[in-house]
Amino acid sequence: MIVDDEEKNPAADRIVKGHRGFGGNEGYAAVRLRELIASLPPKQREALQLRYFAGMDFADIAAAMECSEQGARANVSQAIRKIKLTW
């Protein structure tokens, strides 16, 4: 089955692909945060990445993810809560 680029790489993954942040020298906290983000459910991960890595507002996130603005806010909020609980 052929999967197009849009299915393999959601918007957030395309934006942050290759983003290293700390000049390639990541410390423990950065690695741990990347692991926690990777463990989030896909919608929460994408919403979080669009909000904080791409700097998008909730209306733009909702449009990119094809959901309501309230849904975008909920996904970001839930992602942050999960990261805080497991940090």
PDB file of N, CA, C and O in Angstrom, chain B, residues numbered from 101:
ATOM      1  N   MET B 101       0.835  -1.179   0.000  1.00  0.00           N
ATOM      2  CA  MET B 101       0.000   0.000   0.000  1.00  0.00           C
ATOM      3  C   MET B 101       0.883   1.247   0.000  1.00  0.00           C
ATOM      4  O   MET B 101       1.849   1.327   0.760  1.00  0.00           O
ATOM      5  N   ILE B 102       0.561   2.198  -0.832  1.00  0.00           N
ATOM      6  CA  ILE B 102       1.325   3.442  -0.917  1.00  0.00           C
ATOM      7  C   ILE B 102       0.710   4.449   0.049  1.00  0.00           C
ATOM      8  O   ILE B 102      -0.498   4.686   0.033  1.00  0.00           O
ATOM      9  N   VAL B 103       1.553   5.033   0.883  1.00  0.00           N
ATOM     10  CA  VAL B 103       1.107   6.037   1.842  1.00  0.00           C
ATOM     11  C   VAL B 103       1.715   7.359   1.413  1.00  0.00           C
ATOM     12  O   VAL B 103       2.930   7.466   1.247  1.00  0.00           O
ATOM     13  N   ASP B 104       0.865   8.371   1.232  1.00  0.00           N
ATOM     14  CA  ASP B 104       1.411   9.656   0.802  1.00  0.00           C
ATOM     15  C   ASP B 104       2.113  10.351   1.965  1.00  0.00           C
ATOM     16  O   ASP B 104       1.948   9.956   3.119  1.00  0.00           O
ATOM     17  N   ASP B 105       2.881  11.366   1.666  1.00  0.00           N
ATOM     18  CA  ASP B 105       3.686  12.078   2.647  1.00  0.00           C
ATOM     19  C   ASP B 105       2.831  12.667   3.758  1.00  0.00           C
ATOM     20  O   ASP B 105       3.271  12.705   4.907  1.00  0.00           O
ATOM     21  N   GLU B 106       1.636  13.124   3.454  1.00  0.00           N
ATOM     22  CA  GLU B 106       0.752  13.730   4.447  1.00  0.00           C
ATOM     23  C   GLU B 106       0.368  12.718   5.521  1.00  0.00           C
ATOM     24  O   GLU B 106       0.259  13.079   6.692  1.00  0.00           O
ATOM     25  N   GLU B 107       0.160  11.455   5.143  1.00  0.00           N
ATOM     26  CA  GLU B 107      -0.216  10.433   6.113  1.00  0.00           C
ATOM     27  C   GLU B 107       0.977  10.007   6.961  1.00  0.00           C
ATOM     28  O   GLU B 107       0.830   9.790   8.164  1.00  0.00           O
ATOM     29  N   LYS B 108       2.143   9.886   6.359  1.00  0.00           N
ATOM     30  CA  LYS B 108       3.330   9.456   7.091  1.00  0.00           C
ATOM     31  C   LYS B 108       3.840  10.539   8.024  1.00  0.00           C
ATOM     32  O   LYS B 108       4.322  10.234   9.115  1.00  0.00           O
ATOM     33  N   ASN B 109       3.745  11.788   7.620  1.00  0.00           N
ATOM     34  CA  ASN B 109       4.303  12.907   8.367  1.00  0.00           C
ATOM     35  C   ASN B 109       3.251  13.961   8.648  1.00  0.00           C
ATOM     36  O   ASN B 109       3.064  14.876   7.846  1.00  0.00           O
ATOM     37  N   PRO B 110       2.544  13.848   9.796  1.00  0.00           N
ATOM     38  CA  PRO B 110       1.575  14.890  10.098  1.00  0.00           C
ATOM     39  C   PRO B 110       2.258  16.249  10.152  1.00  0.00           C
ATOM     40  O   PRO B 110       3.485  16.334  10.213  1.00  0.00           O
ATOM     41  N   ALA B 111       1.474  17.289  10.130  1.00  0.00           N
ATOM     42  CA  ALA B 111       2.001  18.654  10.052  1.00  0.00           C
ATOM     43  C   ALA B 111       3.086  18.921  11.087  1.00  0.00           C
ATOM     44  O   ALA B 111       4.128  19.482  10.750  1.00  0.00           O
ATOM     45  N   ALA B 112       2.866  18.535  12.321  1.00  0.00           N
ATOM     46  CA  ALA B 112       3.850  18.815  13.373  1.00  0.00           C
ATOM     47  C   ALA B 112       5.155  18.096  13.125  1.00  0.00           C
ATOM     48  O   ALA B 112       6.221  18.670  13.345  1.00  0.00           O
ATOM     49  N   ASP B 113       5.101  16.844  12.669  1.00  0.00           N
ATOM     50  CA  ASP B 113       6.328  16.096  12.420  1.00  0.00           C
ATOM     51  C   ASP B 113       7.139  16.737  11.306  1.00  0.00           C
ATOM     52  O   ASP B 113       8.368  16.754  11.373  1.00  0.00           O
ATOM     53  N   ARG B 114       6.479  17.262  10.287  1.00  0.00           N
ATOM     54  CA  ARG B 114       7.201  17.913   9.194  1.00  0.00           C
ATOM     55  C   ARG B 114       7.869  19.191   9.686  1.00  0.00           C
ATOM     56  O   ARG B 114       8.974  19.519   9.253  1.00  0.00           O
ATOM     57  N   ILE B 115       7.208  19.917  10.586  1.00  0.00           N
ATOM     58  CA  ILE B 115       7.749  21.186  11.068  1.00  0.00           C
ATOM     59  C   ILE B 115       8.964  20.966  11.954  1.00  0.00           C
ATOM     60  O   ILE B 115       9.964  21.670  11.816  1.00  0.00           O
ATOM     61  N   VAL B 116       8.893  19.991  12.868  1.00  0.00           N
ATOM     62  CA  VAL B 116       9.977  19.813  13.824  1.00  0.00           C
ATOM     63  C   VAL B 116      11.016  18.793  13.384  1.00  0.00           C
ATOM     64  O   VAL B 116      11.973  18.537  14.116  1.00  0.00           O
ATOM     65  N   LYS B 117      10.849  18.208  12.209  1.00  0.00           N
ATOM     66  CA  LYS B 117      11.805  17.217  11.729  1.00  0.00           C
ATOM     67  C   LYS B 117      13.199  17.838  11.684  1.00  0.00           C
ATOM     68  O   LYS B 117      13.412  18.872  11.050  1.00  0.00           O
ATOM     69  N   GLY B 118      14.124  17.204  12.351  1.00  0.00           N
ATOM     70  CA  GLY B 118      15.491  17.692  12.369  1.00  0.00           C
ATOM     71  C   GLY B 118      15.759  18.784  13.376  1.00  0.00           C
ATOM     72  O   GLY B 118      16.892  19.251  13.486  1.00  0.00           O
ATOM     73  N   HIS B 119      14.741  19.208  14.122  1.00  0.00           N
ATOM     74  CA  HIS B 119      14.935  20.262  15.113  1.00  0.00           C
ATOM     75  C   HIS B 119      15.715  19.704  16.300  1.00  0.00           C
ATOM     76  O   HIS B 119      15.254  18.763  16.946  1.00  0.00           O
ATOM     77  N   ARG B 120      16.868  20.255  16.593  1.00  0.00           N
ATOM     78  CA  ARG B 120      17.707  19.746  17.681  1.00  0.00           C
ATOM     79  C   ARG B 120      17.700  20.665  18.886  1.00  0.00           C
ATOM     80  O   ARG B 120      17.991  20.217  19.996  1.00  0.00           O
ATOM     81  N   GLY B 121      17.383  21.915  18.705  1.00  0.00           N
ATOM     82  CA  GLY B 121      17.254  22.818  19.841  1.00  0.00           C
ATOM     83  C   GLY B 121      18.565  23.236  20.483  1.00  0.00           C
ATOM     84  O   GLY B 121      18.907  24.418  20.433  1.00  0.00           O
ATOM     85  N   PHE B 122      19.300  22.336  21.073  1.00  0.00           N
ATOM     86  CA  PHE B 122      20.474  22.656  21.858  1.00  0.00           C
ATOM     87  C   PHE B 122      21.761  22.530  21.052  1.00  0.00           C
ATOM     88  O   PHE B 122      22.786  22.120  21.596  1.00  0.00           O
ATOM     89  N   GLY B 123      21.730  22.864  19.803  1.00  0.00           N
ATOM     90  CA  GLY B 123      22.922  22.807  18.977  1.00  0.00           C
ATOM     91  C   GLY B 123      23.475  21.404  18.828  1.00  0.00           C
ATOM     92  O   GLY B 123      24.675  21.223  18.619  1.00  0.00           O
ATOM     93  N   GLY B 124      22.597  20.402  18.934  1.00  0.00           N
ATOM     94  CA  GLY B 124      23.022  19.027  18.798  1.00  0.00           C
ATOM     95  C   GLY B 124      23.573  18.425  20.079  1.00  0.00           C
ATOM     96  O   GLY B 124      23.848  17.225  20.120  1.00  0.00           O
ATOM     97  N   ASN B 125      23.743  19.226  21.129  1.00  0.00           N
ATOM     98  CA  ASN B 125      24.271  18.746  22.397  1.00  0.00           C
ATOM     99  C   ASN B 125      23.158  18.741  23.428  1.00  0.00           C
ATOM    100  O   ASN B 125      23.024  19.673  24.221  1.00  0.00           O
ATOM    101  N   GLU B 126      22.359  17.678  23.410  1.00  0.00           N
ATOM    102  CA  GLU B 126      21.208  17.617  24.291  1.00  0.00           C
ATOM    103  C   GLU B 126      21.590  17.034  25.639  1.00  0.00           C
ATOM    104  O   GLU B 126      22.309  16.038  25.718  1.00  0.00           O
ATOM    105  N   GLY B 127      21.101  17.663  26.694  1.00  0.00           N
ATOM    106  CA  GLY B 127      21.306  17.155  28.028  1.00  0.00           C
ATOM    107  C   GLY B 127      20.197  16.178  28.399  1.00  0.00           C
ATOM    108  O   GLY B 127      19.297  15.906  27.604  1.00  0.00           O
ATOM    109  N   TYR B 128      20.279  15.658  29.618  1.00  0.00           N
ATOM    110  CA  TYR B 128      19.307  14.673  30.078  1.00  0.00           C
ATOM    111  C   TYR B 128      17.880  15.207  30.008  1.00  0.00           C
ATOM    112  O   TYR B 128      16.983  14.514  29.528  1.00  0.00           O
ATOM    113  N   ALA B 129      17.663  16.435  30.483  1.00  0.00           N
ATOM    114  CA  ALA B 129      16.307  16.991  30.509  1.00  0.00           C
ATOM    115  C   ALA B 129      15.718  17.075  29.104  1.00  0.00           C
ATOM    116  O   ALA B 129      14.544  16.761  28.906  1.00  0.00           O
ATOM    117  N   ALA B 130      16.509  17.491  28.144  1.00  0.00           N
ATOM    118  CA  ALA B 130      16.023  17.600  26.769  1.00  0.00           C
ATOM    119  C   ALA B 130      15.688  16.232  26.198  1.00  0.00           C
ATOM    120  O   ALA B 130      14.677  16.070  25.515  1.00  0.00           O
ATOM    121  N   VAL B 131      16.532  15.255  26.475  1.00  0.00           N
ATOM    122  CA  VAL B 131      16.278  13.896  25.992  1.00  0.00           C
ATOM    123  C   VAL B 131      15.016  13.347  26.641  1.00  0.00           C
ATOM    124  O   VAL B 131      14.175  12.753  25.964  1.00  0.00           O
ATOM    125  N   ARG B 132      14.879  13.540  27.944  1.00  0.00           N
ATOM    126  CA  ARG B 132      13.702  13.059  28.670  1.00  0.00           C
ATOM    127  C   ARG B 132      12.435  13.722  28.126  1.00  0.00           C
ATOM    128  O   ARG B 132      11.418  13.053  27.944  1.00  0.00           O
ATOM    129  N   LEU B 133      12.487  15.015  27.868  1.00  0.00           N
ATOM    130  CA  LEU B 133      11.319  15.709  27.331  1.00  0.00           C
ATOM    131  C   LEU B 133      10.950  15.170  25.956  1.00  0.00           C
ATOM    132  O   LEU B 133       9.769  14.984  25.662  1.00  0.00           O
ATOM    133  N   ARG B 134      11.933  14.920  25.123  1.00  0.00           N
ATOM    134  CA  ARG B 134      11.665  14.343  23.800  1.00  0.00           C
ATOM    135  C   ARG B 134      11.004  12.970  23.933  1.00  0.00           C
ATOM    136  O   ARG B 134      10.093  12.642  23.172  1.00  0.00           O
ATOM    137  N   GLU B 135      11.459  12.173  24.893  1.00  0.00           N
ATOM    138  CA  GLU B 135      10.863  10.853  25.123  1.00  0.00           C
ATOM    139  C   GLU B 135       9.402  10.987  25.563  1.00  0.00           C
ATOM    140  O   GLU B 135       8.532  10.261  25.080  1.00  0.00           O
ATOM    141  N   LEU B 136       9.144  11.912  26.474  1.00  0.00           N
ATOM    142  CA  LEU B 136       7.774  12.113  26.960  1.00  0.00           C
ATOM    143  C   LEU B 136       6.855  12.596  25.845  1.00  0.00           C
ATOM    144  O   LEU B 136       5.716  12.141  25.737  1.00  0.00           O
ATOM    145  N   ILE B 137       7.339  13.505  25.026  1.00  0.00           N
ATOM    146  CA  ILE B 137       6.539  13.992  23.894  1.00  0.00           C
ATOM    147  C   ILE B 137       6.262  12.846  22.929  1.00  0.00           C
ATOM    148  O   ILE B 137       5.147  12.719  22.423  1.00  0.00           O
ATOM    149  N   ALA B 138       7.257  12.020  22.674  1.00  0.00           N
ATOM    150  CA  ALA B 138       7.090  10.892  21.756  1.00  0.00           C
ATOM    151  C   ALA B 138       6.086   9.870  22.282  1.00  0.00           C
ATOM    152  O   ALA B 138       5.458   9.158  21.499  1.00  0.00           O
ATOM    153  N   SER B 139       5.931   9.795  23.600  1.00  0.00           N
ATOM    154  CA  SER B 139       5.022   8.809  24.185  1.00  0.00           C
ATOM    155  C   SER B 139       3.570   9.275  24.227  1.00  0.00           C
ATOM    156  O   SER B 139       2.681   8.493  24.563  1.00  0.00           O
ATOM    157  N   LEU B 140       3.321  10.533  23.891  1.00  0.00           N
ATOM    158  CA  LEU B 140       1.953  11.053  23.902  1.00  0.00           C
ATOM    159  C   LEU B 140       1.125  10.433  22.773  1.00  0.00           C
ATOM    160  O   LEU B 140       1.673  10.008  21.756  1.00  0.00           O
ATOM    161  N   PRO B 141      -0.195  10.384  22.957  1.00  0.00           N
ATOM    162  CA  PRO B 141      -1.055   9.969  21.837  1.00  0.00           C
ATOM    163  C   PRO B 141      -0.829  10.910  20.644  1.00  0.00           C
ATOM    164  O   PRO B 141      -0.513  12.083  20.839  1.00  0.00           O
ATOM    165  N   PRO B 142      -0.987  10.413  19.429  1.00  0.00           N
ATOM    166  CA  PRO B 142      -0.653  11.214  18.236  1.00  0.00           C
ATOM    167  C   PRO B 142      -1.301  12.600  18.171  1.00  0.00           C
ATOM    168  O   PRO B 142      -0.622  13.570  17.834  1.00  0.00           O
ATOM    169  N   LYS B 143      -2.574  12.717  18.479  1.00  0.00           N
ATOM    170  CA  LYS B 143      -3.234  14.027  18.388  1.00  0.00           C
ATOM    171  C   LYS B 143      -2.685  15.001  19.424  1.00  0.00           C
ATOM    172  O   LYS B 143      -2.488  16.179  19.127  1.00  0.00           O
ATOM    173  N   GLN B 144      -2.437  14.516  20.630  1.00  0.00           N
ATOM    174  CA  GLN B 144      -1.878  15.386  21.660  1.00  0.00           C
ATOM    175  C   GLN B 144      -0.462  15.811  21.296  1.00  0.00           C
ATOM    176  O   GLN B 144      -0.092  16.971  21.472  1.00  0.00           O
ATOM    177  N   ARG B 145       0.324  14.874  20.791  1.00  0.00           N
ATOM    178  CA  ARG B 145       1.706  15.182  20.385  1.00  0.00           C
ATOM    179  C   ARG B 145       1.720  16.226  19.276  1.00  0.00           C
ATOM    180  O   ARG B 145       2.481  17.192  19.333  1.00  0.00           O
ATOM    181  N   GLU B 146       0.876  16.029  18.271  1.00  0.00           N
ATOM    182  CA  GLU B 146       0.851  16.967  17.151  1.00  0.00           C
ATOM    183  C   GLU B 146       0.413  18.356  17.607  1.00  0.00           C
ATOM    184  O   GLU B 146       1.018  19.355  17.218  1.00  0.00           O
ATOM    185  N   ALA B 147      -0.632  18.426  18.426  1.00  0.00           N
ATOM    186  CA  ALA B 147      -1.118  19.722  18.914  1.00  0.00           C
ATOM    187  C   ALA B 147      -0.047  20.435  19.735  1.00  0.00           C
ATOM    188  O   ALA B 147       0.152  21.640  19.584  1.00  0.00           O
ATOM    189  N   LEU B 148       0.639  19.696  20.600  1.00  0.00           N
ATOM    190  CA  LEU B 148       1.694  20.277  21.426  1.00  0.00           C
ATOM    191  C   LEU B 148       2.832  20.804  20.559  1.00  0.00           C
ATOM    192  O   LEU B 148       3.327  21.908  20.784  1.00  0.00           O
ATOM    193  N   GLN B 149       3.243  20.024  19.577  1.00  0.00           N
ATOM    194  CA  GLN B 149       4.333  20.447  18.697  1.00  0.00           C
ATOM    195  C   GLN B 149       3.946  21.666  17.872  1.00  0.00           C
ATOM    196  O   GLN B 149       4.753  22.576  17.682  1.00  0.00           O
ATOM    197  N   LEU B 150       2.722  21.681  17.387  1.00  0.00           N
ATOM    198  CA  LEU B 150       2.283  22.841  16.602  1.00  0.00           C
ATOM    199  C   LEU B 150       2.233  24.092  17.474  1.00  0.00           C
ATOM    200  O   LEU B 150       2.573  25.182  17.012  1.00  0.00           O
ATOM    201  N   ARG B 151       1.816  23.948  18.717  1.00  0.00           N
ATOM    202  CA  ARG B 151       1.690  25.095  19.609  1.00  0.00           C
ATOM    203  C   ARG B 151       3.057  25.633  20.024  1.00  0.00           C
ATOM    204  O   ARG B 151       3.303  26.834  19.922  1.00  0.00           O
ATOM    205  N   TYR B 152       3.940  24.762  20.486  1.00  0.00           N
ATOM    206  CA  TYR B 152       5.179  25.228  21.100  1.00  0.00           C
ATOM    207  C   TYR B 152       6.407  25.195  20.195  1.00  0.00           C
ATOM    208  O   TYR B 152       7.329  25.985  20.400  1.00  0.00           O
ATOM    209  N   PHE B 153       6.448  24.320  19.215  1.00  0.00           N
ATOM    210  CA  PHE B 153       7.594  24.296  18.305  1.00  0.00           C
ATOM    211  C   PHE B 153       7.337  25.154  17.072  1.00  0.00           C
ATOM    212  O   PHE B 153       8.249  25.797  16.552  1.00  0.00           O
ATOM    213  N   ALA B 154       6.085  25.160  16.607  1.00  0.00           N
ATOM    214  CA  ALA B 154       5.752  25.946  15.416  1.00  0.00           C
ATOM    215  C   ALA B 154       5.163  27.309  15.779  1.00  0.00           C
ATOM    216  O   ALA B 154       5.038  28.178  14.916  1.00  0.00           O
ATOM    217  N   GLY B 155       4.801  27.501  17.055  1.00  0.00           N
ATOM    218  CA  GLY B 155       4.281  28.790  17.509  1.00  0.00           C
ATOM    219  C   GLY B 155       2.913  29.146  16.968  1.00  0.00           C
ATOM    220  O   GLY B 155       2.573  30.324  16.864  1.00  0.00           O
ATOM    221  N   MET B 156       2.121  28.138  16.619  1.00  0.00           N
ATOM    222  CA  MET B 156       0.804  28.391  16.042  1.00  0.00           C
ATOM    223  C   MET B 156      -0.212  28.703  17.138  1.00  0.00           C
ATOM    224  O   MET B 156      -0.106  28.208  18.260  1.00  0.00           O
ATOM    225  N   ASP B 157      -1.205  29.538  16.793  1.00  0.00           N
ATOM    226  CA  ASP B 157      -2.291  29.772  17.746  1.00  0.00           C
ATOM    227  C   ASP B 157      -3.319  28.649  17.614  1.00  0.00           C
ATOM    228  O   ASP B 157      -3.236  27.825  16.703  1.00  0.00           O
ATOM    229  N   PHE B 158      -4.287  28.625  18.530  1.00  0.00           N
ATOM    230  CA  PHE B 158      -5.228  27.509  18.563  1.00  0.00           C
ATOM    231  C   PHE B 158      -6.121  27.439  17.326  1.00  0.00           C
ATOM    232  O   PHE B 158      -6.522  26.350  16.916  1.00  0.00           O
ATOM    233  N   ALA B 159      -6.432  28.570  16.737  1.00  0.00           N
ATOM    234  CA  ALA B 159      -7.241  28.561  15.512  1.00  0.00           C
ATOM    235  C   ALA B 159      -6.469  27.892  14.368  1.00  0.00           C
ATOM    236  O   ALA B 159      -7.039  27.114  13.603  1.00  0.00           O
ATOM    237  N   ASP B 160      -5.192  28.192  14.258  1.00  0.00           N
ATOM    238  CA  ASP B 160      -4.362  27.580  13.213  1.00  0.00           C
ATOM    239  C   ASP B 160      -4.143  26.091  13.472  1.00  0.00           C
ATOM    240  O   ASP B 160      -4.128  25.285  12.542  1.00  0.00           O
ATOM    241  N   ILE B 161      -3.974  25.737  14.740  1.00  0.00           N
ATOM    242  CA  ILE B 161      -3.818  24.320  15.088  1.00  0.00           C
ATOM    243  C   ILE B 161      -5.083  23.560  14.708  1.00  0.00           C
ATOM    244  O   ILE B 161      -5.018  22.477  14.126  1.00  0.00           O
ATOM    245  N   ALA B 162      -6.238  24.140  15.042  1.00  0.00           N
ATOM    246  CA  ALA B 162      -7.518  23.507  14.716  1.00  0.00           C
ATOM    247  C   ALA B 162      -7.645  23.295  13.207  1.00  0.00           C
ATOM    248  O   ALA B 162      -8.100  22.241  12.763  1.00  0.00           O
ATOM    249  N   ALA B 163      -7.247  24.288  12.426  1.00  0.00           N
ATOM    250  CA  ALA B 163      -7.322  24.160  10.966  1.00  0.00           C
ATOM    251  C   ALA B 163      -6.359  23.086  10.460  1.00  0.00           C
ATOM    252  O   ALA B 163      -6.719  22.293   9.590  1.00  0.00           O
ATOM    253  N   ALA B 164      -5.139  23.054  10.997  1.00  0.00           N
ATOM    254  CA  ALA B 164      -4.142  22.075  10.551  1.00  0.00           C
ATOM    255  C   ALA B 164      -4.546  20.648  10.918  1.00  0.00           C
ATOM    256  O   ALA B 164      -4.278  19.704  10.174  1.00  0.00           O
ATOM    257  N   MET B 165      -5.193  20.504  12.072  1.00  0.00           N
ATOM    258  CA  MET B 165      -5.566  19.170  12.548  1.00  0.00           C
ATOM    259  C   MET B 165      -6.999  18.791  12.189  1.00  0.00           C
ATOM    260  O   MET B 165      -7.469  17.699  12.508  1.00  0.00           O
ATOM    261  N   GLU B 166      -7.679  19.718  11.520  1.00  0.00           N
ATOM    262  CA  GLU B 166      -9.073  19.501  11.123  1.00  0.00           C
ATOM    263  C   GLU B 166      -9.946  19.126  12.314  1.00  0.00           C
ATOM    264  O   GLU B 166     -10.645  18.113  12.305  1.00  0.00           O
ATOM    265  N   CYS B 167      -9.884  19.981  13.350  1.00  0.00           N
ATOM    266  CA  CYS B 167     -10.710  19.795  14.542  1.00  0.00           C
ATOM    267  C   CYS B 167     -11.185  21.175  14.997  1.00  0.00           C
ATOM    268  O   CYS B 167     -10.835  22.189  14.393  1.00  0.00           O
ATOM    269  N   SER B 168     -11.976  21.206  16.056  1.00  0.00           N
ATOM    270  CA  SER B 168     -12.436  22.487  16.573  1.00  0.00           C
ATOM    271  C   SER B 168     -11.310  23.167  17.350  1.00  0.00           C
ATOM    272  O   SER B 168     -10.338  22.525  17.746  1.00  0.00           O
ATOM    273  N   GLU B 169     -11.457  24.468  17.560  1.00  0.00           N
ATOM    274  CA  GLU B 169     -10.478  25.194  18.357  1.00  0.00           C
ATOM    275  C   GLU B 169     -10.484  24.663  19.793  1.00  0.00           C
ATOM    276  O   GLU B 169      -9.433  24.573  20.426  1.00  0.00           O
ATOM    277  N   GLN B 170     -11.647  24.319  20.297  1.00  0.00           N
ATOM    278  CA  GLN B 170     -11.764  23.740  21.633  1.00  0.00           C
ATOM    279  C   GLN B 170     -11.019  22.399  21.697  1.00  0.00           C
ATOM    280  O   GLN B 170     -10.358  22.100  22.691  1.00  0.00           O
ATOM    281  N   GLY B 171     -11.129  21.604  20.645  1.00  0.00           N
ATOM    282  CA  GLY B 171     -10.404  20.335  20.575  1.00  0.00           C
ATOM    283  C   GLY B 171      -8.899  20.539  20.572  1.00  0.00           C
ATOM    284  O   GLY B 171      -8.161  19.786  21.207  1.00  0.00           O
ATOM    285  N   ALA B 172      -8.447  21.561  19.852  1.00  0.00           N
ATOM    286  CA  ALA B 172      -7.013  21.873  19.817  1.00  0.00           C
ATOM    287  C   ALA B 172      -6.524  22.265  21.206  1.00  0.00           C
ATOM    288  O   ALA B 172      -5.470  21.809  21.650  1.00  0.00           O
ATOM    289  N   ARG B 173      -7.294  23.116  21.895  1.00  0.00           N
ATOM    290  CA  ARG B 173      -6.934  23.527  23.258  1.00  0.00           C
ATOM    291  C   ARG B 173      -6.892  22.324  24.202  1.00  0.00           C
ATOM    292  O   ARG B 173      -5.984  22.199  25.024  1.00  0.00           O
ATOM    293  N   ALA B 174      -7.880  21.449  24.074  1.00  0.00           N
ATOM    294  CA  ALA B 174      -7.950  20.270  24.936  1.00  0.00           C
ATOM    295  C   ALA B 174      -6.752  19.353  24.707  1.00  0.00           C
ATOM    296  O   ALA B 174      -6.175  18.840  25.666  1.00  0.00           O
ATOM    297  N   ASN B 175      -6.375  19.144  23.460  1.00  0.00           N
ATOM    298  CA  ASN B 175      -5.229  18.281  23.160  1.00  0.00           C
ATOM    299  C   ASN B 175      -3.935  18.843  23.733  1.00  0.00           C
ATOM    300  O   ASN B 175      -3.132  18.094  24.289  1.00  0.00           O
ATOM    301  N   VAL B 176      -3.725  20.137  23.608  1.00  0.00           N
ATOM    302  CA  VAL B 176      -2.515  20.763  24.159  1.00  0.00           C
ATOM    303  C   VAL B 176      -2.534  20.660  25.680  1.00  0.00           C
ATOM    304  O   VAL B 176      -1.530  20.296  26.292  1.00  0.00           O
ATOM    305  N   SER B 177      -3.662  20.975  26.284  1.00  0.00           N
ATOM    306  CA  SER B 177      -3.785  20.931  27.739  1.00  0.00           C
ATOM    307  C   SER B 177      -3.540  19.527  28.288  1.00  0.00           C
ATOM    308  O   SER B 177      -2.825  19.357  29.276  1.00  0.00           O
ATOM    309  N   GLN B 178      -4.129  18.533  27.652  1.00  0.00           N
ATOM    310  CA  GLN B 178      -3.944  17.152  28.096  1.00  0.00           C
ATOM    311  C   GLN B 178      -2.505  16.701  27.930  1.00  0.00           C
ATOM    312  O   GLN B 178      -1.978  15.977  28.774  1.00  0.00           O
ATOM    313  N   ALA B 179      -1.870  17.121  26.857  1.00  0.00           N
ATOM    314  CA  ALA B 179      -0.466  16.765  26.633  1.00  0.00           C
ATOM    315  C   ALA B 179       0.420  17.354  27.726  1.00  0.00           C
ATOM    316  O   ALA B 179       1.287  16.665  28.263  1.00  0.00           O
ATOM    317  N   ILE B 180       0.205  18.609  28.051  1.00  0.00           N
ATOM    318  CA  ILE B 180       1.004  19.260  29.096  1.00  0.00           C
ATOM    319  C   ILE B 180       0.779  18.571  30.436  1.00  0.00           C
ATOM    320  O   ILE B 180       1.730  18.335  31.182  1.00  0.00           O
ATOM    321  N   ARG B 181      -0.471  18.250  30.745  1.00  0.00           N
ATOM    322  CA  ARG B 181      -0.779  17.576  31.998  1.00  0.00           C
ATOM    323  C   ARG B 181      -0.061  16.225  32.087  1.00  0.00           C
ATOM    324  O   ARG B 181       0.501  15.892  33.131  1.00  0.00           O
ATOM    325  N   LYS B 182      -0.075  15.452  31.010  1.00  0.00           N
ATOM    326  CA  LYS B 182       0.594  14.140  31.014  1.00  0.00           C
ATOM    327  C   LYS B 182       2.107  14.287  31.189  1.00  0.00           C
ATOM    328  O   LYS B 182       2.732  13.511  31.912  1.00  0.00           O
ATOM    329  N   ILE B 183       2.682  15.273  30.533  1.00  0.00           N
ATOM    330  CA  ILE B 183       4.122  15.489  30.665  1.00  0.00           C
ATOM    331  C   ILE B 183       4.474  15.880  32.098  1.00  0.00           C
ATOM    332  O   ILE B 183       5.453  15.378  32.650  1.00  0.00           O
ATOM    333  N   LYS B 184       3.690  16.767  32.703  1.00  0.00           N
ATOM    334  CA  LYS B 184       3.945  17.183  34.079  1.00  0.00           C
ATOM    335  C   LYS B 184       3.832  16.015  35.051  1.00  0.00           C
ATOM    336  O   LYS B 184       4.630  15.895  35.981  1.00  0.00           O
ATOM    337  N   LEU B 185       2.842  15.157  34.836  1.00  0.00           N
ATOM    338  CA  LEU B 185       2.629  14.017  35.741  1.00  0.00           C
ATOM    339  C   LEU B 185       3.759  13.000  35.671  1.00  0.00           C
ATOM    340  O   LEU B 185       4.075  12.357  36.671  1.00  0.00           O
ATOM    341  N   THR B 186       4.371  12.849  34.497  1.00  0.00           N
ATOM    342  CA  THR B 186       5.410  11.832  34.333  1.00  0.00           C
ATOM    343  C   THR B 186       6.825  12.394  34.407  1.00  0.00           C
ATOM    344  O   THR B 186       7.791  11.633  34.355  1.00  0.00           O
ATOM    345  N   TRP B 187       6.964  13.703  34.526  1.00  0.00           N
ATOM    346  CA  TRP B 187       8.282  14.324  34.562  1.00  0.00           C
ATOM    347  C   TRP B 187       8.960  13.902  35.828  1.00  0.00           C
ATOM    348  O   TRP B 187      10.095  14.304  36.083  1.00  0.00           O
TER     349      TRP B 187
END
